[in-house]
Amino acid sequence: MRIDPIEINTQTKLISGYRSGDKAIQDKFDYRPFHQETYVQRAKDISGKQYDREGLSAVLSELNANWGGVQATMHNIERLKDENSMVVVGGQQAGLLTGPLFTIHKIISIINFSKEQESRLGRPVIPVFWIAGEDHDFEEINHVMMPQADRMKKNKVGQRPEQKRSVSDLEIDQDQAGKWLEKVFSQLQETDNTRSLYSCCQDILKSSGTYVDFFSKIILRLFGEDGLVLVDSGSPSVRKLESDNFLAMINNQSEISRGVYQAIQKNRNEGYPVELDAEPDSGHLFYHLEGERILLFKEEGDRWAGKQNECSFTTAELRQIAMEHPERLSNNVVTRPLMQELLFPTLAFFGGPGEVGYWSVLKPAFHALDVKMPPVLPRLSFTLVDKNTEKVARNLSLAIDRVVGRGVHAEKTNWIASQTNPPIKALTEQVKKSIEEAHRPLRKAAEEIRADLKHIADKNLEYLYGDIDFIEDRINKTLQDMHRKTLEDYDSVNLCLYPEGGLQERSWNALPWINHHGKDFIKHLTASSFDYRIAHYIVYL
């Protein structure tokens, strides 16, 4: 395996400046993330704070044991009781078969950095993955993308929930999920790994009650030996630990909401727009009512309510709910990072580019609760290149890094155009120009005889152009048929490296790669060294 760093032009202005050390952007955070002294200082800052380590360990032990946590995971949960221990954390939704590859990349980042910092700091550093199980949008996770011809196609599970329920509570329709899994595997090329992989996924599916269970069990099969610890934020047992933290968010709602709103406006004025809905009256908490999740707003006076008045509480009533029924509350995108910080002694947080963007406006929210934002690191980003794709790209004289950044459309178009001399496009334009010149006296004569005849003459020229376009189209189609194999090679490289006009990690699932290469390449990546200022790496398998 070879791992090469590359530059890509897909970064936003904010994330690019953050990586390069732009002071104006890094001042939006509490720590400079790319310096080792930051983590020495962060470890000192954590040492003075109290966490419910016993309660957290008990809950994590129960959850991870139910998901098949191996000894390394359970040992790390036990180590969390150590007052000197810290965590590196990041999270994502519970995608089917792990979801898009960027979820795997995020977990690799967390594990890799945990090992590195434990060695450097001489203190236990535990990798934790936060599953956003309270999310209700099943449409976001109910599918995987699989290659079909020259496109990536969605493969949706047939289950259609009757009402919106959190993913943690959504029971799997085993019949529909089983048919879906069979269909997905039918699209894989048969390898030495396929049958055992299918059998493994079947067993995990049948033993899973919810989609969070299905996700968690697969993740622990892949990363359990690295000591990864999972937490489901939608679990009632986790919510019980969060009671006091919900109270803190309720009591400081005004400062949190106002501060984040002002930071969003400041970012926008500075040219760093953030896709985050936050108004001064946002409560930044959800209330769960009969399976629905209702976003609360703080209205004039002492009233919290849903936008459509689905529910309403005084501040005292909401505090009572937080104390007695914390499972009825959950966090939104603004308060989820706060809850994470209050639950875990966090050495560092890993986020995708979008997450780093919206964390850039959350500093006031952390300070409202008298805590610092942890160091925020952009997760690793990879493009996997198999030997066949590498070979085809080389034969076509395609530079891998350029294809990752922009695809093959220009090279493919230029190649087909070069198969005739002169190129058909140039011939077509030349013929049209000759026709226009020969036709000009006729149009002039028509206009001089009667004004309305000019329109007829112009229309006649358009018809002639149309006939030329028709011939051009037929010639091009014939050329494409003659060179179909080469054009398909261009498409196959594009599908692997630039699917759907973007990075591989956003469309591809890990399944086809594990099917062909096993999971050793994942182990190799977790054990490698990386510079987190680098935006992207090419991994040659």
Sequence and secondary structure as in RCSB ss.txt:
>XXXX:A:sequence
MRIDPIEINTQTKLISGYRSGDKAIQDKFDYRPFHQETYVQRAKDISGKQYDREGLSAVLSELNANWGGVQATMH
NIERLKDENSMVVVGGQQAGLLTGPLFTIHKIISIINFSKEQESRLGRPVIPVFWIAGEDHDFEEINHVMMPQAD
RMKKNKVGQRPEQKRSVSDLEIDQDQAGKWLEKVFSQLQETDNTRSLYSCCQDILKSSGTYVDFFSKIILRLFGE
DGLVLVDSGSPSVRKLESDNFLAMINNQSEISRGVYQAIQKNRNEGYPVELDAEPDSGHLFYHLEGERILLFKEE
GDRWAGKQNECSFTTAELRQIAMEHPERLSNNVVTRPLMQELLFPTLAFFGGPGEVGYWSVLKPAFHALDVKMPP
VLPRLSFTLVDKNTEKVARNLSLAIDRVVGRGVHAEKTNWIASQTNPPIKALTEQVKKSIEEAHRPLRKAAEEIR
ADLKHIADKNLEYLYGDIDFIEDRINKTLQDMHRKTLEDYDSVNLCLYPEGGLQERSWNALPWINHHGKDFIKHL
TASSFDYRIAHYIVYL
>XXXX:A:secstr
 EEEEE  S   HHHHHHHHT HHHHTTSSS TT HHHHHHHHHHHHT    HHHHHHHHHHHHHHTT  HHHHH
HHHHTTSTT EEEEEEE   GGG BHHHHHHHHHHHHHHHHHHHHHSS EEEEEEE TT   GGGTSEEEEEETT
EEEEEE S   SS   TTT B  HHHHHHHHHHHHHTS   TTHHHHHHHHHHHHHT SBHHHHHHHHHHHHHGG
GT EEEETT HHHHHHTHHHHHHHHHTHHHHHHHHHHHHHHHHHTT        TTEEEEEEEETTEEEEEEEET
TTEEEETT S EEEHHHHHHHHHH GGGEEE TTTHHHHHHHHS EEEEEE HHHHHHHTT HHHHHHTT     
EEE   EEEE HHHHHHHHHTT  HHHHHHH SHHHHHHHHHTTSSS HHHHHHHHHHHHHHHHHHHHHHHHHH 
HHHHHHHHHHHHHHHHHHHHHHHHHHHHHHHHTHHHHHHHHHHHHHHSGGGS GGGT BSHHHHHHHTTHHHHHH
HTS   TT  EEEEE 
